[in-house]
Amino acid sequence: MNDRRDVTSRVFGKMKGGSMSLYLDQNEIGQIRFTNQGNMYEMAEGFEFDADKIYKREKPAEIPNPTKYVDECDKGWC
């Protein structure tokens, strides 16, 4: 499952022709195209637009499965 983090306050836009390019830390993360039917949001992979906010999807840190739970278990119950 992916977690997502709100990055809206860190995103800025630059007008390019009839659309606005969206940037996060100098990297382009999407575009807003202005049409007669309304704004169309195109986000780069790993980003999403939802309820007027921009989110960055992140994979949660994986916790490795231990190969064994205890050392020197010779009683047969551990």
Residue pairs with C-beta under 8 A, 6 or more apart in sequence:
1 60
2 57
2 58
2 59
2 60
3 57
3 58
3 59
3 60
4 48
4 55
4 56
4 57
4 58
5 55
5 56
5 58
6 53
6 54
6 55
7 24
7 47
7 54
7 55
7 56
8 53
8 54
10 24
10 25
11 22
11 23
11 24
11 29
11 54
12 22
12 23
13 20
13 21
13 22
13 23
13 32
14 20
14 21
14 23
15 21
16 31
18 33
18 34
19 31
19 32
19 33
19 34
20 31
20 32
20 34
21 28
21 30
21 31
22 28
22 29
22 30
22 31
22 32
22 43
22 54
23 29
24 47
24 54
24 56
28 44
29 43
29 44
29 47
29 54
30 41
30 42
30 43
30 44
30 47
30 49
30 54
31 41
31 42
32 39
32 40
32 41
32 42
33 39
33 40
33 42
41 49
43 49
43 54
46 56
46 57
47 54
47 55
47 56
47 57
48 54
48 55
48 57
49 55
69 78
70 78
